[in-house]
Amino acid sequence: MKFLDRSCLEAARLLSKRADHRLTLVERLALRRHLAVCGACPRFARQVDLLRSAVGRWKQYTED
């Protein structure tokens, strides 16, 4: 797969959107299909999830 081809860019956009908003059914299916065949995007998805978790913990820490 080409580095950052259109489908990877779209997957990155959806992963970023998913961090803050609920994706539509079509978006979720498209993302799931892409993640199943791409080698790089699942790693990016884990990174986005890790960052979201870290920010959530930091907000919780600063509110206490």
Buried (B, 14 or more C-beta within 10 A) or exposed (E): EEEEEEBBEBBBEBBEBBEEEEBEEEBEEBBEEBBEEBEEBBEBBEEBEEEBEEEEEEEEEEEE
